Amino acid sequence: DVHGDGLLSPDEFRLGLTRFVKGFFNIDEINALRDALIRLHEAYRLEKQSSIRGRIQNNLSSYLLMKISFSAITGVAMALILLVFNADLWAMYGVISFVLNFIPTLGGLIACLLTVPILVIDPDIDFYRGLLCFAMVVGIHLLVAAVLEPVSFGRQYQVHPVAVLISLMLWVSLWGIVGAFLSTPFLIIVAIALEGQPHPLAKGLFRAIRGN
């Protein structure tokens, strides 16, 4: 295995090893050595694949837990702000903010824009109170989406915010709203799968995702 990644197929490993030792030992010794190393190689392959699956499961579980926590903070804060200003449908907007926060970057922007009609139409909220309420709503979303989440996710998964945005655009173009919700988990899976791969393209893509 010239790359040292232990990911050759059994046939590739068998062919390469046979060619390497051919002419130095008799055929029985070649077969015995080949079979022994194939067993070791397969055990290593399975161990490495199991390790990758375990990392993916752990990372996705922790991501989901953190995302639910931040989304809950956003939704509760949104509902409380609208409730303080006596805005209608404050509970519904809290739920909407909770759901939309699972969409990186764009979710918070959409949630903020959705509050504009209710603040404009409500006769009990004048212009300055509505402007202050909107500013506080935007501030909450910026605090969560631009400060808390990037710091937490960046330390946990070492994924660059630009890579998150590119992944969002890619999966939205492919799967629409479903892709928007799944873009970051897919990016985490890709980063784990690329880590340690010997191919130059894989190394470059992994460094780009990490922002190196």
C-alpha positions as CSV (number, residue, x, y, z in Angstrom):
1,D,0.0,0.0,0.0
2,V,2.2,2.8,-1.3
3,H,-0.1,5.6,0.0
4,G,-0.2,4.3,3.5
5,D,-4.0,4.8,3.9
6,G,-4.9,1.1,4.1
7,L,-7.7,1.5,1.6
8,L,-6.6,-0.7,-1.3
9,S,-9.1,-3.3,-2.3
10,P,-8.3,-7.0,-1.5
11,D,-7.6,-7.7,-5.2
12,E,-5.3,-4.7,-5.6
13,F,-3.4,-5.6,-2.4
14,R,-3.1,-9.3,-3.5
15,L,-1.8,-8.4,-7.0
16,G,0.7,-5.8,-5.7
17,L,2.0,-8.1,-3.0
18,T,2.3,-11.1,-5.4
19,R,4.3,-9.0,-7.9
20,F,6.5,-7.6,-5.2
21,V,7.6,-10.9,-3.7
22,K,7.6,-12.9,-6.9
23,G,11.0,-14.4,-7.6
24,F,12.3,-14.2,-4.0
25,F,10.4,-17.1,-2.4
26,N,8.8,-20.3,-3.6
27,I,5.1,-20.3,-4.4
28,D,4.0,-21.8,-1.0
29,E,5.8,-19.1,0.9
30,I,4.3,-16.4,-1.4
31,N,0.8,-17.7,-0.8
32,A,1.2,-18.0,2.9
33,L,2.7,-14.5,3.2
34,R,0.1,-13.1,0.9
35,D,-2.8,-14.7,2.8
36,A,-1.5,-13.5,6.2
37,L,-1.0,-10.0,5.1
38,I,-4.4,-9.9,3.4
39,R,-6.0,-10.8,6.7
40,L,-4.1,-8.1,8.5
41,H,-5.0,-5.6,5.8
42,E,-8.7,-6.4,5.9
43,A,-8.7,-6.1,9.7
44,Y,-7.1,-2.7,9.4
45,R,-9.6,-1.6,6.6
46,L,-12.6,-2.7,8.8
47,E,-11.2,-0.9,11.8
48,K,-10.6,2.3,9.9
49,Q,-14.0,2.2,8.3
50,S,-15.6,1.6,11.7
51,S,-13.7,4.5,13.1
52,I,-15.0,6.8,10.4
53,R,-18.6,5.7,10.9
54,G,-18.3,6.2,14.6
55,R,-16.9,9.7,14.1
56,I,-19.7,10.6,11.7
57,Q,-22.3,9.4,14.2
58,N,-20.8,11.3,17.1
59,N,-20.3,14.5,15.1
60,L,-23.8,14.5,13.7
61,S,-25.3,13.7,17.1
62,S,-23.4,16.6,18.8
63,Y,-24.2,18.9,15.8
64,L,-27.9,18.2,16.1
65,L,-27.9,18.7,19.9
66,M,-26.0,22.1,19.5
67,K,-28.2,23.2,16.6
68,I,-31.4,22.4,18.5
69,S,-30.1,24.4,21.5
70,F,-29.1,27.5,19.5
71,S,-32.4,27.3,17.6
72,A,-34.4,27.1,20.8
73,I,-32.5,30.1,22.1
74,T,-33.3,32.0,18.9
75,G,-37.0,31.0,18.9
76,V,-37.6,31.8,22.6
77,A,-35.8,35.2,22.3
78,M,-37.7,36.1,19.2
79,A,-41.0,35.2,20.8
80,L,-40.2,37.2,24.0
81,I,-39.2,40.3,22.0
82,L,-42.4,40.3,20.0
83,L,-44.4,39.6,23.2
84,V,-42.8,42.6,25.0
85,F,-43.8,44.9,22.1
86,N,-47.3,43.4,22.1
87,A,-46.9,42.1,18.5
88,D,-49.5,39.6,17.2
89,L,-48.6,36.0,16.5
90,W,-45.5,36.2,18.7
91,A,-45.6,32.5,19.5
92,M,-45.9,31.5,15.8
93,Y,-42.9,33.7,15.0
94,G,-40.9,32.0,17.7
95,V,-41.6,28.6,16.2
96,I,-40.8,29.9,12.7
97,S,-37.4,31.2,14.0
98,F,-36.7,27.9,15.7
99,V,-37.3,26.0,12.4
100,L,-35.5,28.5,10.1
101,N,-32.4,28.6,12.3
102,F,-31.6,25.1,11.0
103,I,-30.8,26.8,7.6
104,P,-27.3,28.3,7.8
105,T,-27.1,32.1,7.2
106,L,-30.3,32.4,5.1
107,G,-32.7,31.1,7.8
108,G,-32.1,34.0,10.2
109,L,-32.4,36.5,7.4
110,I,-35.8,35.1,6.3
111,A,-37.0,35.0,9.9
112,C,-36.1,38.6,10.4
113,L,-37.8,39.7,7.1
114,L,-41.0,37.8,8.0
115,T,-41.5,40.1,11.1
116,V,-41.7,43.2,8.9
117,P,-45.3,42.8,7.8
118,I,-46.6,42.2,11.3
119,L,-44.8,45.2,12.6
120,V,-46.0,47.4,9.8
121,I,-49.6,46.3,9.9
122,D,-50.1,46.3,13.6
123,P,-51.8,49.6,14.6
124,D,-50.7,49.4,18.2
125,I,-47.0,49.6,17.2
126,D,-45.8,52.9,15.9
127,F,-42.8,53.4,13.6
128,Y,-40.1,53.9,16.3
129,R,-41.3,51.0,18.4
130,G,-41.5,48.8,15.3
131,L,-38.0,49.9,14.3
132,L,-36.6,49.1,17.7
133,C,-38.4,45.7,17.8
134,F,-37.0,44.9,14.3
135,A,-33.5,45.9,15.4
136,M,-33.6,43.7,18.5
137,V,-34.9,40.7,16.4
138,V,-32.0,41.2,13.9
139,G,-29.6,41.6,16.8
140,I,-30.7,38.2,18.3
141,H,-30.2,36.4,15.0
142,L,-26.8,38.1,14.3
143,L,-25.7,37.1,17.8
144,V,-26.6,33.5,17.3
145,A,-25.8,33.1,13.6
146,A,-22.6,35.2,13.4
147,V,-21.1,34.8,16.8
148,L,-22.3,31.9,18.9
149,E,-22.7,29.2,16.2
150,P,-19.5,30.0,14.2
151,V,-17.4,29.9,17.4
152,S,-19.0,26.7,18.7
153,F,-19.1,24.9,15.4
154,G,-15.7,26.1,14.3
155,R,-14.1,24.8,17.4
156,Q,-16.0,21.5,17.4
157,Y,-15.8,20.7,13.7
158,Q,-13.2,23.1,12.3
159,V,-15.4,24.0,9.3
160,H,-14.9,27.4,7.8
161,P,-18.0,29.7,7.5
162,V,-17.4,30.2,3.7
163,A,-17.4,26.4,3.2
164,V,-20.7,26.3,5.0
165,L,-22.1,29.0,2.7
166,I,-20.9,27.2,-0.4
167,S,-22.3,23.9,0.8
168,L,-25.6,25.6,1.4
169,M,-25.7,27.0,-2.1
170,L,-24.8,23.7,-3.6
171,W,-27.4,21.6,-1.8
172,V,-30.1,24.2,-2.2
173,S,-29.5,24.1,-5.9
174,L,-29.8,20.3,-5.9
175,W,-32.5,19.6,-3.3
176,G,-34.2,22.9,-2.5
177,I,-35.4,23.4,1.0
178,V,-34.4,19.9,2.0
179,G,-30.9,20.6,0.9
180,A,-30.8,23.8,2.9
181,F,-31.5,21.8,6.1
182,L,-29.0,19.0,5.3
183,S,-26.1,21.1,3.9
184,T,-24.1,21.5,7.1
185,P,-24.4,17.8,8.2
186,F,-23.4,16.8,4.7
187,L,-20.4,19.1,4.9
188,I,-19.3,17.5,8.2
189,I,-19.6,14.1,6.7
190,V,-17.5,15.1,3.7
191,A,-14.8,16.6,5.9
192,I,-14.5,13.4,8.0
193,A,-14.4,11.3,4.9
194,L,-11.6,13.4,3.3
195,E,-9.4,13.6,6.4
196,G,-6.2,11.6,5.9
197,Q,-6.9,10.8,2.2
198,P,-3.7,10.7,0.2
199,H,-5.0,12.1,-3.1
200,P,-4.0,15.7,-3.8
201,L,-7.5,16.8,-4.7
202,A,-8.9,15.3,-1.5
203,K,-6.2,17.0,0.6
204,G,-6.9,20.3,-1.1
205,L,-10.6,20.1,-0.6
206,F,-10.1,19.1,3.0
207,R,-7.8,22.1,3.6
208,A,-10.4,24.4,1.9
209,I,-13.2,23.1,4.2
210,R,-11.0,23.8,7.2
211,G,-10.1,27.2,5.9
212,N,-6.4,26.5,5.7
